[in-house]
Amino acid sequence: MSPKPPVWCAKCNLRIAPYDLLTAYQGANYHQDCFLRLVREEADEKKRGQAFRASSESGEHAKPAAARVGK
Ligand SMILES: [Zn+2]
């Protein structure tokens, strides 16, 4: 029996206990909670970027129907 090496969370820098839920993502390990938080933060950042872009383009420039490609 070989003991598992300690795993550290890349988000909160705490050790992830063997009984904790562990999520591996892009070569790093996270607590499941920390990973969910990370994902949410990334999504929020993307949303903020999209919202900024969308607000500057919204309304007046509706896509012309001709641009639609029927399949
Ligand atoms: Zn963590």
N, CA, C, O and the ligand as a Tripos MOL2 file, in Angstrom:
@<TRIPOS>MOLECULE
protein
  285   283    72     0     0
PROTEIN
NO_CHARGES

@<TRIPOS>ATOM
      1 N           0.8440   -1.2090    0.0000 N.3       1 MET1
      2 CA          0.0000    0.0000    0.0000 C.3       1 MET1
      3 C           0.8730    1.2510    0.0000 C.2       1 MET1
      4 O           1.7050    1.4310    0.8890 O.2       1 MET1
      5 N           0.6900    2.0870   -0.9660 N.am      2 SER2
      6 CA          1.4490    3.3260   -0.9990 C.3       2 SER2
      7 C           0.5160    4.4960   -0.7090 C.2       2 SER2
      8 O          -0.5200    4.6600   -1.3530 O.2       2 SER2
      9 N           0.9080    5.3120    0.2830 N.am      3 PRO3
     10 CA          0.0470    6.4690    0.5960 C.3       3 PRO3
     11 C           0.0260    7.4410   -0.5620 C.2       3 PRO3
     12 O           1.0410    7.6500   -1.2260 O.2       3 PRO3
     13 N          -1.1150    8.0280   -0.7990 N.am      4 LYS4
     14 CA         -1.2200    8.9950   -1.8950 C.3       4 LYS4
     15 C          -0.4340   10.2520   -1.5540 C.2       4 LYS4
     16 O          -0.4640   10.7130   -0.4130 O.2       4 LYS4
     17 N           0.2640   10.8030   -2.5240 N.am      5 PRO5
     18 CA          0.9860   12.0530   -2.2700 C.3       5 PRO5
     19 C          -0.0080   13.1730   -2.0010 C.2       5 PRO5
     20 O          -1.1330   13.1530   -2.4990 O.2       5 PRO5
     21 N           0.4160   14.1420   -1.2130 N.am      6 PRO6
     22 CA         -0.5090   15.2540   -0.9140 C.3       6 PRO6
     23 C          -0.8580   16.0270   -2.1680 C.2       6 PRO6
     24 O          -0.0210   16.2120   -3.0510 O.2       6 PRO6
     25 N          -2.0750   16.4670   -2.2370 N.am      7 VAL7
     26 CA         -2.5340   17.2610   -3.3750 C.3       7 VAL7
     27 C          -2.9020   18.6460   -2.8710 C.2       7 VAL7
     28 O          -3.5650   18.7930   -1.8440 O.2       7 VAL7
     29 N          -2.4690   19.6410   -3.5970 N.am      8 TRP8
     30 CA         -2.7170   21.0220   -3.1640 C.3       8 TRP8
     31 C          -3.6660   21.7060   -4.1350 C.2       8 TRP8
     32 O          -3.6100   21.4990   -5.3470 O.2       8 TRP8
     33 N          -4.5140   22.5070   -3.5790 N.am      9 CYS9
     34 CA         -5.4790   23.2280   -4.3960 C.3       9 CYS9
     35 C          -4.8120   24.4560   -5.0090 C.2       9 CYS9
     36 O          -4.2050   25.2580   -4.2990 O.2       9 CYS9
     37 N          -4.9260   24.5970   -6.3120 N.am     10 ALA10
     38 CA         -4.3010   25.7260   -7.0100 C.3      10 ALA10
     39 C          -5.0720   27.0180   -6.7990 C.2      10 ALA10
     40 O          -4.6040   28.0950   -7.1670 O.2      10 ALA10
     41 N          -6.2450   26.9100   -6.2100 N.am     11 LYS11
     42 CA         -7.0720   28.1180   -6.0230 C.3      11 LYS11
     43 C          -6.8670   28.7030   -4.6240 C.2      11 LYS11
     44 O          -6.5790   29.8920   -4.4850 O.2      11 LYS11
     45 N          -7.0130   27.8740   -3.5900 N.am     12 CYS12
     46 CA         -6.9300   28.3920   -2.2310 C.3      12 CYS12
     47 C          -5.6330   27.9800   -1.5450 C.2      12 CYS12
     48 O          -5.3880   28.3610   -0.4000 O.2      12 CYS12
     49 N          -4.7940   27.1960   -2.2450 N.am     13 ASN13
     50 CA         -3.4900   26.7930   -1.7280 C.3      13 ASN13
     51 C          -3.5750   25.9540   -0.4610 C.2      13 ASN13
     52 O          -2.6070   25.8800    0.2960 O.2      13 ASN13
     53 N          -4.6960   25.3360   -0.2260 N.am     14 LEU14
     54 CA         -4.8100   24.4220    0.8980 C.3      14 LEU14
     55 C          -4.7030   23.0040    0.3750 C.2      14 LEU14
     56 O          -4.9750   22.7200   -0.7910 O.2      14 LEU14
     57 N          -4.3010   22.1310    1.2710 N.am     15 ARG15
     58 CA         -4.2010   20.7380    0.8770 C.3      15 ARG15
     59 C          -5.5990   20.1550    0.6720 C.2      15 ARG15
     60 O          -6.5280   20.4300    1.4310 O.2      15 ARG15
     61 N          -5.7120   19.3640   -0.3490 N.am     16 ILE16
     62 CA         -6.9810   18.7070   -0.5970 C.3      16 ILE16
     63 C          -6.9310   17.3520    0.0730 C.2      16 ILE16
     64 O          -6.1410   16.4910   -0.3120 O.2      16 ILE16
     65 N          -7.7610   17.1630    1.0630 N.am     17 ALA17
     66 CA         -7.7750   15.9080    1.8040 C.3      17 ALA17
     67 C          -8.2760   14.7810    0.9100 C.2      17 ALA17
     68 O          -9.0400   15.0090   -0.0280 O.2      17 ALA17
     69 N          -7.8360   13.5660    1.2140 N.am     18 PRO18
     70 CA         -8.2590   12.4290    0.3740 C.3      18 PRO18
     71 C          -9.7670   12.2860    0.2970 C.2      18 PRO18
     72 O         -10.3050   11.7910   -0.6930 O.2      18 PRO18
     73 N         -10.4420   12.7230    1.3460 N.am     19 TYR19
     74 CA        -11.8980   12.5830    1.3440 C.3      19 TYR19
     75 C         -12.5960   13.7760    0.7010 C.2      19 TYR19
     76 O         -13.8130   13.7620    0.5200 O.2      19 TYR19
     77 N         -11.8150   14.8260    0.3500 N.am     20 ASP20
     78 CA        -12.4250   15.9600   -0.3390 C.3      20 ASP20
     79 C         -12.6320   15.6300   -1.8090 C.2      20 ASP20
     80 O         -11.9230   14.8040   -2.3850 O.2      20 ASP20
     81 N         -13.5960   16.2760   -2.3880 N.am     21 LEU21
     82 CA        -13.8080   16.1040   -3.8150 C.3      21 LEU21
     83 C         -12.7600   16.9130   -4.5600 C.2      21 LEU21
     84 O         -12.5710   18.1030   -4.3100 O.2      21 LEU21
     85 N         -12.0950   16.2480   -5.4680 N.am     22 LEU22
     86 CA        -10.9870   16.8730   -6.1670 C.3      22 LEU22
     87 C         -11.3390   17.0130   -7.6430 C.2      22 LEU22
     88 O         -11.8770   16.0960   -8.2630 O.2      22 LEU22
     89 N         -11.0260   18.1680   -8.1780 N.am     23 THR23
     90 CA        -11.2500   18.3820   -9.6000 C.3      23 THR23
     91 C          -9.9250   18.7430  -10.2480 C.2      23 THR23
     92 O          -9.2640   19.6930   -9.8290 O.2      23 THR23
     93 N          -9.5390   17.9990  -11.2530 N.am     24 ALA24
     94 CA         -8.3120   18.2980  -11.9780 C.3      24 ALA24
     95 C          -8.6710   19.0720  -13.2300 C.2      24 ALA24
     96 O          -9.5630   18.6880  -13.9860 O.2      24 ALA24
     97 N          -7.9570   20.1700  -13.4340 N.am     25 TYR25
     98 CA         -8.2830   21.0160  -14.5790 C.3      25 TYR25
     99 C          -7.0040   21.6500  -15.0900 C.2      25 TYR25
    100 O          -6.3010   22.3220  -14.3340 O.2      25 TYR25
    101 N          -6.6960   21.4510  -16.3420 N.am     26 GLN26
    102 CA         -5.5110   22.0160  -16.9950 C.3      26 GLN26
    103 C          -4.2440   21.7810  -16.1850 C.2      26 GLN26
    104 O          -3.4390   22.6910  -15.9900 O.2      26 GLN26
    105 N          -4.0810   20.5590  -15.7190 N.am     27 GLY27
    106 CA         -2.8640   20.1880  -15.0320 C.3      27 GLY27
    107 C          -2.7900   20.6280  -13.5880 C.2      27 GLY27
    108 O          -1.7880   20.3790  -12.9180 O.2      27 GLY27
    109 N          -3.8400   21.2850  -13.0880 N.am     28 ALA28
    110 CA         -3.8670   21.7230  -11.6990 C.3      28 ALA28
    111 C          -5.0090   21.0260  -10.9790 C.2      28 ALA28
    112 O          -5.9840   20.5940  -11.5940 O.2      28 ALA28
    113 N          -4.8710   20.9260   -9.6720 N.am     29 ASN29
    114 CA         -5.9210   20.2990   -8.8710 C.3      29 ASN29
    115 C          -6.6340   21.3500   -8.0410 C.2      29 ASN29
    116 O          -6.0270   22.3010   -7.5490 O.2      29 ASN29
    117 N          -7.9120   21.1580   -7.9000 N.am     30 TYR30
    118 CA         -8.7230   22.1020   -7.1330 C.3      30 TYR30
    119 C          -9.6890   21.3360   -6.2500 C.2      30 TYR30
    120 O         -10.0830   20.2160   -6.5730 O.2      30 TYR30
    121 N         -10.0730   21.9490   -5.1200 N.am     31 HIS31
    122 CA        -11.2580   21.4650   -4.4400 C.3      31 HIS31
    123 C         -12.4150   21.6260   -5.4110 C.2      31 HIS31
    124 O         -12.4110   22.5300   -6.2460 O.2      31 HIS31
    125 N         -13.3860   20.7650   -5.3040 N.am     32 GLN32
    126 CA        -14.5170   20.9220   -6.2140 C.3      32 GLN32
    127 C         -15.1560   22.3060   -6.0400 C.2      32 GLN32
    128 O         -15.5170   22.9630   -7.0160 O.2      32 GLN32
    129 N         -15.2880   22.7290   -4.7880 N.am     33 ASP33
    130 CA        -15.8770   24.0420   -4.5350 C.3      33 ASP33
    131 C         -15.0400   25.1540   -5.1630 C.2      33 ASP33
    132 O         -15.5720   26.0830   -5.7710 O.2      33 ASP33
    133 N         -13.7150   25.0400   -5.0030 N.am     34 CYS34
    134 CA        -12.8370   26.0690   -5.5390 C.3      34 CYS34
    135 C         -12.9110   26.0860   -7.0640 C.2      34 CYS34
    136 O         -12.8850   27.1450   -7.6920 O.2      34 CYS34
    137 N         -13.0020   24.9020   -7.6400 N.am     35 PHE35
    138 CA        -13.0850   24.8310   -9.0980 C.3      35 PHE35
    139 C         -14.3720   25.4870   -9.5830 C.2      35 PHE35
    140 O         -14.3700   26.2340  -10.5620 O.2      35 PHE35
    141 N         -15.4640   25.2020   -8.8940 N.am     36 LEU36
    142 CA        -16.7390   25.8040   -9.2940 C.3      36 LEU36
    143 C         -16.6670   27.3220   -9.1850 C.2      36 LEU36
    144 O         -17.1900   28.0510  -10.0270 O.2      36 LEU36
    145 N         -15.9970   27.7810   -8.1150 N.am     37 ARG37
    146 CA        -15.8560   29.2230   -7.9370 C.3      37 ARG37
    147 C         -15.0160   29.8010   -9.0810 C.2      37 ARG37
    148 O         -15.3290   30.8520   -9.6400 O.2      37 ARG37
    149 N         -13.9460   29.0820   -9.4070 N.am     38 LEU38
    150 CA        -13.0530   29.5330  -10.4800 C.3      38 LEU38
    151 C         -13.8120   29.6390  -11.7890 C.2      38 LEU38
    152 O         -13.7010   30.6310  -12.5090 O.2      38 LEU38
    153 N         -14.5770   28.6130  -12.0860 N.am     39 VAL39
    154 CA        -15.3500   28.5980  -13.3360 C.3      39 VAL39
    155 C         -16.3310   29.7590  -13.3580 C.2      39 VAL39
    156 O         -16.5160   30.4240  -14.3770 O.2      39 VAL39
    157 N         -16.9640   29.9890  -12.1890 N.am     40 ARG40
    158 CA        -17.9520   31.0670  -12.1480 C.3      40 ARG40
    159 C         -17.2810   32.4160  -12.3440 C.2      40 ARG40
    160 O         -17.8200   33.2930  -13.0200 O.2      40 ARG40
    161 N         -16.0890   32.5840  -11.7470 N.am     41 GLU41
    162 CA        -15.3860   33.8470  -11.9030 C.3      41 GLU41
    163 C         -14.9970   34.0660  -13.3660 C.2      41 GLU41
    164 O         -15.1050   35.1730  -13.8930 O.2      41 GLU41
    165 N         -14.5390   32.9810  -14.0150 N.am     42 GLU42
    166 CA        -14.1620   33.1130  -15.4260 C.3      42 GLU42
    167 C         -15.3810   33.4430  -16.2690 C.2      42 GLU42
    168 O         -15.3120   34.2600  -17.1860 O.2      42 GLU42
    169 N         -16.4950   32.8020  -15.9510 N.am     43 ALA43
    170 CA        -17.7240   33.0530  -16.7080 C.3      43 ALA43
    171 C         -18.1740   34.4900  -16.5110 C.2      43 ALA43
    172 O         -18.6370   35.1410  -17.4470 O.2      43 ALA43
    173 N         -18.0320   34.9800  -15.2810 N.am     44 ASP44
    174 CA        -18.4380   36.3530  -15.0090 C.3      44 ASP44
    175 C         -17.5780   37.3300  -15.8030 C.2      44 ASP44
    176 O         -18.0730   38.3220  -16.3380 O.2      44 ASP44
    177 N         -16.2910   37.0330  -15.8690 N.am     45 GLU45
    178 CA        -15.4020   37.9190  -16.6140 C.3      45 GLU45
    179 C         -15.7750   37.9280  -18.0880 C.2      45 GLU45
    180 O         -15.8010   38.9790  -18.7280 O.2      45 GLU45
    181 N         -16.0610   36.7490  -18.6160 N.am     46 LYS46
    182 CA        -16.4430   36.6670  -20.0270 C.3      46 LYS46
    183 C         -17.7490   37.4130  -20.2510 C.2      46 LYS46
    184 O         -17.9180   38.1380  -21.2320 O.2      46 LYS46
    185 N         -18.6700   37.2120  -19.3090 N.am     47 LYS47
    186 CA        -19.9760   37.8510  -19.4490 C.3      47 LYS47
    187 C         -19.8090   39.3690  -19.4420 C.2      47 LYS47
    188 O         -20.4440   40.0900  -20.2120 O.2      47 LYS47
    189 N         -18.9300   39.8330  -18.5400 N.am     48 ARG48
    190 CA        -18.7090   41.2640  -18.4560 C.3      48 ARG48
    191 C         -18.1530   41.7920  -19.7830 C.2      48 ARG48
    192 O         -18.5660   42.8450  -20.2690 O.2      48 ARG48
    193 N         -17.2120   41.0430  -20.3580 N.am     49 GLY49
    194 CA        -16.6250   41.4470  -21.6350 C.3      49 GLY49
    195 C         -17.6590   41.4480  -22.7370 C.2      49 GLY49
    196 O         -17.7150   42.3690  -23.5530 O.2      49 GLY49
    197 N         -18.4820   40.4070  -22.7560 N.am     50 GLN50
    198 CA        -19.5020   40.3220  -23.8020 C.3      50 GLN50
    199 C         -20.5390   41.4120  -23.6250 C.2      50 GLN50
    200 O         -21.0050   42.0050  -24.5980 O.2      50 GLN50
    201 N         -20.9030   41.6770  -22.3650 N.am     51 ALA51
    202 CA        -21.9150   42.6890  -22.0990 C.3      51 ALA51
    203 C         -21.4120   44.0490  -22.5690 C.2      51 ALA51
    204 O         -22.1610   44.8540  -23.1230 O.2      51 ALA51
    205 N         -20.1230   44.2820  -22.3310 N.am     52 PHE52
    206 CA        -19.5440   45.5560  -22.7640 C.3      52 PHE52
    207 C         -19.6080   45.6710  -24.2770 C.2      52 PHE52
    208 O         -19.9960   46.7060  -24.8180 O.2      52 PHE52
    209 N         -19.2200   44.5920  -24.9570 N.am     53 ARG53
    210 CA        -19.2290   44.6090  -26.4100 C.3      53 ARG53
    211 C         -20.6730   44.7040  -26.9330 C.2      53 ARG53
    212 O         -20.9700   45.4530  -27.8630 O.2      53 ARG53
    213 N         -21.5450   43.9280  -26.3080 N.am     54 ALA54
    214 CA        -22.9250   43.8840  -26.7840 C.3      54 ALA54
    215 C         -23.5830   45.2430  -26.6360 C.2      54 ALA54
    216 O         -24.3650   45.6520  -27.4940 O.2      54 ALA54
    217 N         -23.2700   45.9510  -25.5460 N.am     55 SER55
    218 CA        -23.9380   47.2230  -25.3160 C.3      55 SER55
    219 C         -23.4940   48.2530  -26.3400 C.2      55 SER55
    220 O         -24.2410   49.1800  -26.6500 O.2      55 SER55
    221 N         -22.2740   48.1000  -26.8720 N.am     56 SER56
    222 CA        -21.8060   49.0710  -27.8520 C.3      56 SER56
    223 C         -22.3080   48.7380  -29.2560 C.2      56 SER56
    224 O         -22.2780   49.5740  -30.1590 O.2      56 SER56
    225 N         -22.7760   47.4790  -29.4210 N.am     57 GLU57
    226 CA        -23.2390   47.0800  -30.7540 C.3      57 GLU57
    227 C         -24.7380   46.8880  -30.8240 C.2      57 GLU57
    228 O         -25.3040   46.7100  -31.9020 O.2      57 GLU57
    229 N         -25.3800   46.9240  -29.6590 N.am     58 SER58
    230 CA        -26.7680   46.4830  -29.6160 C.3      58 SER58
    231 C         -27.6960   47.4470  -30.3400 C.2      58 SER58
    232 O         -27.3690   48.6100  -30.5750 O.2      58 SER58
    233 N         -28.8480   46.9260  -30.6790 N.am     59 GLY59
    234 CA        -29.9010   47.7690  -31.2120 C.3      59 GLY59
    235 C         -29.7620   48.0510  -32.6950 C.2      59 GLY59
    236 O         -30.2540   47.2890  -33.5280 O.2      59 GLY59
    237 N         -29.1010   49.1330  -33.0210 N.am     60 GLU60
    238 CA        -29.1870   49.6800  -34.3700 C.3      60 GLU60
    239 C         -28.7370   48.7180  -35.4600 C.2      60 GLU60
    240 O         -29.2820   48.7220  -36.5640 O.2      60 GLU60
    241 N         -27.7310   47.8870  -35.1450 N.am     61 HIS61
    242 CA        -27.2370   47.0120  -36.1990 C.3      61 HIS61
    243 C         -27.8400   45.6220  -36.0960 C.2      61 HIS61
    244 O         -27.1870   44.6940  -35.6170 O.2      61 HIS61
    245 N         -29.0280   45.4770  -36.5210 N.am     62 ALA62
    246 CA        -29.6330   44.1620  -36.5680 C.3      62 ALA62
    247 C         -29.0730   43.4220  -37.7790 C.2      62 ALA62
    248 O         -28.7950   44.0210  -38.8180 O.2      62 ALA62
    249 N         -28.9150   42.1190  -37.6240 N.am     63 LYS63
    250 CA        -28.3480   41.3670  -38.7420 C.3      63 LYS63
    251 C         -29.3430   41.3290  -39.9130 C.2      63 LYS63
    252 O         -30.5150   41.0090  -39.7200 O.2      63 LYS63
    253 N         -28.8920   41.6420  -41.0780 N.am     64 PRO64
    254 CA        -29.7880   41.5500  -42.2360 C.3      64 PRO64
    255 C         -30.1790   40.1000  -42.4910 C.2      64 PRO64
    256 O         -29.3790   39.1860  -42.2910 O.2      64 PRO64
    257 N         -31.3870   39.9050  -42.9230 N.am     65 ALA65
    258 CA        -31.8990   38.5540  -43.1500 C.3      65 ALA65
    259 C         -31.0710   37.8260  -44.1960 C.2      65 ALA65
    260 O         -30.9660   36.6000  -44.1670 O.2      65 ALA65
    261 N         -30.4770   38.5840  -45.1280 N.am     66 ALA66
    262 CA        -29.7230   37.9690  -46.2160 C.3      66 ALA66
    263 C         -28.4740   37.2800  -45.7000 C.2      66 ALA66
    264 O         -27.9360   36.3960  -46.3680 O.2      66 ALA66
    265 N         -28.0030   37.6700  -44.5190 N.am     67 ALA67
    266 CA        -26.7970   37.0640  -43.9770 C.3      67 ALA67
    267 C         -27.0540   35.6650  -43.4560 C.2      67 ALA67
    268 O         -26.1190   34.8980  -43.2240 O.2      67 ALA67
    269 N         -28.3020   35.3380  -43.2760 N.am     68 ARG68
    270 CA        -28.6270   34.0000  -42.7800 C.3      68 ARG68
    271 C         -28.4390   32.9720  -43.8640 C.2      68 ARG68
    272 O         -28.9390   33.1400  -44.9760 O.2      68 ARG68
    273 N         -27.7430   31.9350  -43.5630 N.am     69 VAL69
    274 CA        -27.5220   30.8520  -44.5410 C.3      69 VAL69
    275 C         -28.4000   29.6840  -44.1470 C.2      69 VAL69
    276 O         -28.2270   29.0800  -43.0880 O.2      69 VAL69
    277 N         -29.3290   29.3830  -45.0050 N.am     70 GLY70
    278 CA        -30.2320   28.2640  -44.7010 C.3      70 GLY70
    279 C         -29.5600   26.9420  -45.0110 C.2      70 GLY70
    280 O         -28.8470   26.7970  -46.0040 O.2      70 GLY70
    281 N         -29.8100   25.9720  -44.1260 N.am     71 LYS71
    282 CA        -29.2000   24.6740  -44.3930 C.3      71 LYS71
    283 C         -30.2630   23.5990  -44.4380 C.2      71 LYS71
    284 O         -29.9480   22.4280  -44.6520 O.2      71 LYS71
    285 ZN         -9.3260   24.9810   -2.6010 Zn       72 ZN72
@<TRIPOS>BOND
     1     1     2 1
     2     2     3 1
     3     3     4 2
     4     3     5 am
     5     5     6 1
     6     6     7 1
     7     7     8 2
     8     7     9 am
     9     9    10 1
    10    10    11 1
    11    11    12 2
    12    11    13 am
    13    13    14 1
    14    14    15 1
    15    15    16 2
    16    15    17 am
    17    17    18 1
    18    18    19 1
    19    19    20 2
    20    19    21 am
    21    21    22 1
    22    22    23 1
    23    23    24 2
    24    23    25 am
    25    25    26 1
    26    26    27 1
    27    27    28 2
    28    27    29 am
    29    29    30 1
    30    30    31 1
    31    31    32 2
    32    31    33 am
    33    33    34 1
    34    34    35 1
    35    35    36 2
    36    35    37 am
    37    37    38 1
    38    38    39 1
    39    39    40 2
    40    39    41 am
    41    41    42 1
    42    42    43 1
    43    43    44 2
    44    43    45 am
    45    45    46 1
    46    46    47 1
    47    47    48 2
    48    47    49 am
    49    49    50 1
    50    50    51 1
    51    51    52 2
    52    51    53 am
    53    53    54 1
    54    54    55 1
    55    55    56 2
    56    55    57 am
    57    57    58 1
    58    58    59 1
    59    59    60 2
    60    59    61 am
    61    61    62 1
    62    62    63 1
    63    63    64 2
    64    63    65 am
    65    65    66 1
    66    66    67 1
    67    67    68 2
    68    67    69 am
    69    69    70 1
    70    70    71 1
    71    71    72 2
    72    71    73 am
    73    73    74 1
    74    74    75 1
    75    75    76 2
    76    75    77 am
    77    77    78 1
    78    78    79 1
    79    79    80 2
    80    79    81 am
    81    81    82 1
    82    82    83 1
    83    83    84 2
    84    83    85 am
    85    85    86 1
    86    86    87 1
    87    87    88 2
    88    87    89 am
    89    89    90 1
    90    90    91 1
    91    91    92 2
    92    91    93 am
    93    93    94 1
    94    94    95 1
    95    95    96 2
    96    95    97 am
    97    97    98 1
    98    98    99 1
    99    99   100 2
   100    99   101 am
   101   101   102 1
   102   102   103 1
   103   103   104 2
   104   103   105 am
   105   105   106 1
   106   106   107 1
   107   107   108 2
   108   107   109 am
   109   109   110 1
   110   110   111 1
   111   111   112 2
   112   111   113 am
   113   113   114 1
   114   114   115 1
   115   115   116 2
   116   115   117 am
   117   117   118 1
   118   118   119 1
   119   119   120 2
   120   119   121 am
   121   121   122 1
   122   122   123 1
   123   123   124 2
   124   123   125 am
   125   125   126 1
   126   126   127 1
   127   127   128 2
   128   127   129 am
   129   129   130 1
   130   130   131 1
   131   131   132 2
   132   131   133 am
   133   133   134 1
   134   134   135 1
   135   135   136 2
   136   135   137 am
   137   137   138 1
   138   138   139 1
   139   139   140 2
   140   139   141 am
   141   141   142 1
   142   142   143 1
   143   143   144 2
   144   143   145 am
   145   145   146 1
   146   146   147 1
   147   147   148 2
   148   147   149 am
   149   149   150 1
   150   150   151 1
   151   151   152 2
   152   151   153 am
   153   153   154 1
   154   154   155 1
   155   155   156 2
   156   155   157 am
   157   157   158 1
   158   158   159 1
   159   159   160 2
   160   159   161 am
   161   161   162 1
   162   162   163 1
   163   163   164 2
   164   163   165 am
   165   165   166 1
   166   166   167 1
   167   167   168 2
   168   167   169 am
   169   169   170 1
   170   170   171 1
   171   171   172 2
   172   171   173 am
   173   173   174 1
   174   174   175 1
   175   175   176 2
   176   175   177 am
   177   177   178 1
   178   178   179 1
   179   179   180 2
   180   179   181 am
   181   181   182 1
   182   182   183 1
   183   183   184 2
   184   183   185 am
   185   185   186 1
   186   186   187 1
   187   187   188 2
   188   187   189 am
   189   189   190 1
   190   190   191 1
   191   191   192 2
   192   191   193 am
   193   193   194 1
   194   194   195 1
   195   195   196 2
   196   195   197 am
   197   197   198 1
   198   198   199 1
   199   199   200 2
   200   199   201 am
   201   201   202 1
   202   202   203 1
   203   203   204 2
   204   203   205 am
   205   205   206 1
   206   206   207 1
   207   207   208 2
   208   207   209 am
   209   209   210 1
   210   210   211 1
   211   211   212 2
   212   211   213 am
   213   213   214 1
   214   214   215 1
   215   215   216 2
   216   215   217 am
   217   217   218 1
   218   218   219 1
   219   219   220 2
   220   219   221 am
   221   221   222 1
   222   222   223 1
   223   223   224 2
   224   223   225 am
   225   225   226 1
   226   226   227 1
   227   227   228 2
   228   227   229 am
   229   229   230 1
   230   230   231 1
   231   231   232 2
   232   231   233 am
   233   233   234 1
   234   234   235 1
   235   235   236 2
   236   235   237 am
   237   237   238 1
   238   238   239 1
   239   239   240 2
   240   239   241 am
   241   241   242 1
   242   242   243 1
   243   243   244 2
   244   243   245 am
   245   245   246 1
   246   246   247 1
   247   247   248 2
   248   247   249 am
   249   249   250 1
   250   250   251 1
   251   251   252 2
   252   251   253 am
   253   253   254 1
   254   254   255 1
   255   255   256 2
   256   255   257 am
   257   257   258 1
   258   258   259 1
   259   259   260 2
   260   259   261 am
   261   261   262 1
   262   262   263 1
   263   263   264 2
   264   263   265 am
   265   265   266 1
   266   266   267 1
   267   267   268 2
   268   267   269 am
   269   269   270 1
   270   270   271 1
   271   271   272 2
   272   271   273 am
   273   273   274 1
   274   274   275 1
   275   275   276 2
   276   275   277 am
   277   277   278 1
   278   278   279 1
   279   279   280 2
   280   279   281 am
   281   281   282 1
   282   282   283 1
   283   283   284 2
@<TRIPOS>SUBSTRUCTURE
     1 MET1         2 RESIDUE 1 A MET
     2 SER2         6 RESIDUE 1 A SER
     3 PRO3        10 RESIDUE 1 A PRO
     4 LYS4        14 RESIDUE 1 A LYS
     5 PRO5        18 RESIDUE 1 A PRO
     6 PRO6        22 RESIDUE 1 A PRO
     7 VAL7        26 RESIDUE 1 A VAL
     8 TRP8        30 RESIDUE 1 A TRP
     9 CYS9        34 RESIDUE 1 A CYS
    10 ALA10       38 RESIDUE 1 A ALA
    11 LYS11       42 RESIDUE 1 A LYS
    12 CYS12       46 RESIDUE 1 A CYS
    13 ASN13       50 RESIDUE 1 A ASN
    14 LEU14       54 RESIDUE 1 A LEU
    15 ARG15       58 RESIDUE 1 A ARG
    16 ILE16       62 RESIDUE 1 A ILE
    17 ALA17       66 RESIDUE 1 A ALA
    18 PRO18       70 RESIDUE 1 A PRO
    19 TYR19       74 RESIDUE 1 A TYR
    20 ASP20       78 RESIDUE 1 A ASP
    21 LEU21       82 RESIDUE 1 A LEU
    22 LEU22       86 RESIDUE 1 A LEU
    23 THR23       90 RESIDUE 1 A THR
    24 ALA24       94 RESIDUE 1 A ALA
    25 TYR25       98 RESIDUE 1 A TYR
    26 GLN26      102 RESIDUE 1 A GLN
    27 GLY27      106 RESIDUE 1 A GLY
    28 ALA28      110 RESIDUE 1 A ALA
    29 ASN29      114 RESIDUE 1 A ASN
    30 TYR30      118 RESIDUE 1 A TYR
    31 HIS31      122 RESIDUE 1 A HIS
    32 GLN32      126 RESIDUE 1 A GLN
    33 ASP33      130 RESIDUE 1 A ASP
    34 CYS34      134 RESIDUE 1 A CYS
    35 PHE35      138 RESIDUE 1 A PHE
    36 LEU36      142 RESIDUE 1 A LEU
    37 ARG37      146 RESIDUE 1 A ARG
    38 LEU38      150 RESIDUE 1 A LEU
    39 VAL39      154 RESIDUE 1 A VAL
    40 ARG40      158 RESIDUE 1 A ARG
    41 GLU41      162 RESIDUE 1 A GLU
    42 GLU42      166 RESIDUE 1 A GLU
    43 ALA43      170 RESIDUE 1 A ALA
    44 ASP44      174 RESIDUE 1 A ASP
    45 GLU45      178 RESIDUE 1 A GLU
    46 LYS46      182 RESIDUE 1 A LYS
    47 LYS47      186 RESIDUE 1 A LYS
    48 ARG48      190 RESIDUE 1 A ARG
    49 GLY49      194 RESIDUE 1 A GLY
    50 GLN50      198 RESIDUE 1 A GLN
    51 ALA51      202 RESIDUE 1 A ALA
    52 PHE52      206 RESIDUE 1 A PHE
    53 ARG53      210 RESIDUE 1 A ARG
    54 ALA54      214 RESIDUE 1 A ALA
    55 SER55      218 RESIDUE 1 A SER
    56 SER56      222 RESIDUE 1 A SER
    57 GLU57      226 RESIDUE 1 A GLU
    58 SER58      230 RESIDUE 1 A SER
    59 GLY59      234 RESIDUE 1 A GLY
    60 GLU60      238 RESIDUE 1 A GLU
    61 HIS61      242 RESIDUE 1 A HIS
    62 ALA62      246 RESIDUE 1 A ALA
    63 LYS63      250 RESIDUE 1 A LYS
    64 PRO64      254 RESIDUE 1 A PRO
    65 ALA65      258 RESIDUE 1 A ALA
    66 ALA66      262 RESIDUE 1 A ALA
    67 ALA67      266 RESIDUE 1 A ALA
    68 ARG68      270 RESIDUE 1 A ARG
    69 VAL69      274 RESIDUE 1 A VAL
    70 GLY70      278 RESIDUE 1 A GLY
    71 LYS71      282 RESIDUE 1 A LYS
    72 ZN72       285 GROUP 0 **** ****
